[in-house]
Amino acid sequence: MVSRVDLQEESVDLTVNRSGLLDLLGLDATAQSLEPLVLTLPATKIRRGHQLRLVIPGVQPLNITPATRDEKLVALIAEAHAARKLVLANPEQSIASIAASHGRCRTRLGKLAALACLAPDIVTAIVEGRHPASLTARTLQDIDLPLGWTDQRALLGFA
């Protein structure tokens, strides 16, 4: 009876064979137009980690659980931006001398300054809790982050 299903950005289109539908209902198919019937159903995109689902709401309002934010990951992003400000405030000094004068580890300060170069949409997704479940503060600290935003999205699971 359903001859085609088309997924659109905000809807699902079902193409139904009219003669099959009329036969199912026990009606005479010859008296009616036999053109296919296209039903359009509104849909909502829901992202969970790497999964993207197209959900068709029923009669009840769609209850979407709010995204939960990883506070450790958000704190790491905030610390990275603070480290970037510290490095930019002292352009004449090396990272090692900045770290020594502020009582910080030079390796961590360098990694944090690099994390401040994350793509803005990745930072927004992290703050809003829409990041992949596999992305944690530990994985972000341990990863060798590329400079290109497209490469960052692919590496971190946002592509």
N, C-alpha and C positions, 0 to 999 in steps of 0.2 A: 504494500500500500504506500509506504514512504519510498519515493524513488530517488531522493537526493537530500543531503544535509549540507548546508553551507554555513561555515563559521565566519561571522563578521566581527569587527572590532567591538561592537556594543550589542550584538544580537546573534541569534541562531535562526537561519531560514530553513524551513522544512518544505520540501516540494512533495505534495501528495498526489497520487494517481486518482483522479476523480472516479473513474469507472470501478476501481478496486474499492473505493470508499462506498460507492452506491451499492455494489454487490454485497459488501459487508453489512450494510444497513437493510438489505433486502429490497431495494428500490430498482426501478427499471433504468438502466444506464443509457438506453437509446434516446430517451426523451430529453436528456440533459446535455449540456455542453461538456465535451470530454477533454477540455483543456486542463492542464495540471493546476492544482490549487497550491498557492504558496502561502505558508503561514510564517509570520515573523514573530519571534519571541524575544523580548528584551532579556539581556544577560548582563551579569556583573563579573568582572575579572577579579580573581582573588589569588594573590601570590603567597605561597608558604615555602620559604627556602628556595629550592630550585624548581618547585612545582608552580605551574600557572594553570588555574582552573577557570573555566567559563561556567558560571552557575546560573541556572534559570530559576528565579525566585518563584515560590508557590503562592498559594493564597495568603499564607501568613507572611508578615514582613520578614525579610532576610536578616537574620541575626549573625553578623560577622563579629567574631571575637577580635577585640582590638589587638594590634601588634604589641608584643612585649619588648621593651627596650632592654638591651644588655648594658647595664650601668657601668660595668668595668670597661666595656668597649667605648662608651661615650666618654668616660673619664680619661681613657688613653688618648682619644682624639683631642680632648681639651688640653691635656698635658703636652701633646705634640704641637699644638698652636702656641702654647706658652713658651716652649723650647724654641720655636721659630722666631718669636718676638725677641727672645733673649739673644739669639744669634744675630738677628738683623740689627739689634741695638748696639752691637759691638763689631762692626764690620772690619776693623783693623786687627782684631784678634783671631787666633785659630780656635777651632772647636775645643781642642785640648786645653788651651789657656782659659777659655770661657768656663769650661767645666771645672777646672781647678780653682778658679777664683770664686765660683758659686758653690763649691763643695759637691759637685755632681760627677758621675761617671762619664767620661768622654765618649765611650762607645754608645751608651744609652742616649746621651744628648744628641749624637749624630743620627741614631736611628729615629729618635723622636722628631728631629728636624726634617728628616726625609718623609716621615708619615704625614707631616703637615702639607705635603704636596699631593694628597689624595684628591681624586676628582670630586668636584663639589656635589654631584648627584650621589656619589657613594657616601659622602659625609652626611648628606641629608637623609639618605636611607638608613644609615646607622642611628642617627638621632631619632628618627621616627620609628625605629624598630622593624624596618622592612628589609633587613639584610638577610642573606642566606644563613641558615641555622649553623652551617659549618664555620662561619666567620666569627671567631672569638678574639678577645684581647690577646691571648697567647698566640694564636695563629697569625694575627696581624703583626705582632712583634717579631716573630720568628721568620717571616717571609722576606725574600729579597724583592722589594717593591720596584717595578719598572716605573720610569718617568712618564711614559705615555699613558694618557687617561684611558684610551681604548684597550691597551694591554692590561692596565689595572683592572678594568671591568671584567675582562676575560679571565684573568688569574683569580680574582676574588669571587667569581660566580655571578656577576651582574649582567653579563652579555647574553 
